[in-house]
Amino acid sequence: MYEISAKELFLWIRDIKKSSQDIDDLYLLLDLMGGISKSDLFLLKINSLEKVSLKINFHSLKKKWIEHTKLSKPIQYICGCSYWRNFKFELSTDVLIPRVETEQIVEIATDIIGLDDNKLIFADLGTGSGSIAISLVVENRNWKGLATDINIDALHIAQKNHKNICSESNIKFFCGNWWEPLIHYSGMINLAISNPPYIPRNVYERLPSSVKDFEPKKALYGGEDGLSHIKQIISEAPKFLVRGGWLILENHFDQSKKIKDLLRKFGFDSVKTINDTFGIGRFTIGRYK
Ligand SMILES: C[S@@+](CC[C@H](N)C(=O)[O-])C[C@H]1O[C@@H](n2cnc3c(N)ncnc32)[C@H](O)[C@@H]1O
């Protein structure tokens, strides 16, 4: 551990606040690399004569912050990890930084199924860091997960996270194109969840450099209208889902209507849009008849 005075730390934070940089990113850096949470900091303010223990030396911490601001590199990639729901996930630039708005997908899945379903098999298509699949098995001990991704390096990160967070072997990982590696589970899957790449071309081209230059294009870009992966996932779903099985998709704010039409076309009922906490129609669900 490395000690500095609380005063020294606060002066640095004050300078960063003055330069109107994103202070939440700084708190995240302090937490993930320095080992000081936001609530630790608020307690410290009461007596700023105290000493503070950091997990890395102050100079290195400052260098990490400069790397973040100079290159617009997300703090999560600099630290190699991030929080999502109740867990800390390891990350690399092979995987998308799991977004806070996606957290709701875990609740949607649990609400749809209820807490007492015993032998449920679910698929997390495009698992990335494994955040959705891992949260689902930890929160629903009887569920068995099948997690797929086209990117083998992303799958390695997901497998590492699974090992770190959950000691049970309740997720199997598969590399391949959406449903393709799950051929042996045809007609057996009760629930499928996907946060696929859904950003349309014109939006992708205008993404901030912190996203476009660092996060994998494969994880974001959904073709001209953003729907190319979603179309593939929906059209192949009937082969893999049980009758009465659910599909839950995250989507771009303006895609719900088209996705609902697609779901109905491919044999789904109970089709609806679910708003996120900002009132945006971010999720679309349907049940295979
Ligand atoms: C938006 S990210 C979602 C990652 C993670 N599920 C999350 O919510 O943070 C989409 C993921 O889909 C994967 N992917 C892209 N194309 C794919 C394909 N054709 N088949 C399977 N996975 C794919 C990407 O590698 C990426 O990990």
The ligand as an SDF file (V2000), in Angstrom:
LIG
                    3D

 27 29  0  0  0  0  0  0  0  0999 V2000
  -23.3040   -5.3600  -27.6630 C   0  0  0  0  0  0  0  0  0  0  0  0
  -22.1310   -6.6210  -27.2950 S   0  0  0  0  0  0  0  0  0  0  0  0
  -22.8920   -7.3320  -25.8600 C   0  0  0  0  0  0  0  0  0  0  0  0
  -21.9230   -7.9470  -24.9050 C   0  0  0  0  0  0  0  0  0  0  0  0
  -22.5670   -8.3480  -23.5690 C   0  0  0  0  0  0  0  0  0  0  0  0
  -23.6240   -9.3060  -23.7600 N   0  0  0  0  0  0  0  0  0  0  0  0
  -23.1120   -7.1140  -22.8660 C   0  0  0  0  0  0  0  0  0  0  0  0
  -24.3250   -6.9450  -22.8020 O   0  0  0  0  0  0  0  0  0  0  0  0
  -22.2960   -6.3170  -22.3790 O   0  0  0  0  0  0  0  0  0  0  0  0
  -22.4510   -7.7880  -28.5740 C   0  0  0  0  0  0  0  0  0  0  0  0
  -21.6230   -9.0720  -28.5260 C   0  0  0  0  0  0  0  0  0  0  0  0
  -22.0280   -9.8870  -29.6270 O   0  0  0  0  0  0  0  0  0  0  0  0
  -20.8860  -10.5110  -30.1920 C   0  0  0  0  0  0  0  0  0  0  0  0
  -21.1930  -10.8330  -31.5930 N   0  0  0  0  0  0  0  0  0  0  0  0
  -21.1390  -10.0220  -32.6710 C   0  0  0  0  0  0  0  0  0  0  0  0
  -21.4930  -10.6850  -33.7800 N   0  0  0  0  0  0  0  0  0  0  0  0
  -21.7850  -11.9520  -33.3950 C   0  0  0  0  0  0  0  0  0  0  0  0
  -22.2180  -13.1200  -34.0910 C   0  0  0  0  0  0  0  0  0  0  0  0
  -22.4100  -13.1000  -35.4020 N   0  0  0  0  0  0  0  0  0  0  0  0
  -22.4310  -14.2420  -33.3700 N   0  0  0  0  0  0  0  0  0  0  0  0
  -22.2240  -14.2730  -32.0300 C   0  0  0  0  0  0  0  0  0  0  0  0
  -21.8100  -13.1910  -31.3140 N   0  0  0  0  0  0  0  0  0  0  0  0
  -21.5950  -12.0490  -31.9830 C   0  0  0  0  0  0  0  0  0  0  0  0
  -19.7850   -9.4890  -30.0290 C   0  0  0  0  0  0  0  0  0  0  0  0
  -18.5190  -10.1000  -30.1010 O   0  0  0  0  0  0  0  0  0  0  0  0
  -20.1280   -8.8940  -28.6560 C   0  0  0  0  0  0  0  0  0  0  0  0
  -19.4560   -9.5880  -27.6290 O   0  0  0  0  0  0  0  0  0  0  0  0
  1  2  1  0
  2  3  1  0
  2 10  1  0
  3  4  1  0
  4  5  1  0
  5  6  1  0
  5  7  1  0
  7  8  2  0
  7  9  1  0
 10 11  1  0
 11 12  1  0
 11 26  1  0
 12 13  1  0
 13 14  1  0
 13 24  1  0
 14 15  1  0
 14 23  1  0
 15 16  2  0
 16 17  1  0
 17 18  1  0
 17 23  2  0
 18 19  1  0
 18 20  2  0
 20 21  1  0
 21 22  2  0
 22 23  1  0
 24 25  1  0
 24 26  1  0
 26 27  1  0
M  CHG  2   2   1   9  -1
M  END
$$$$
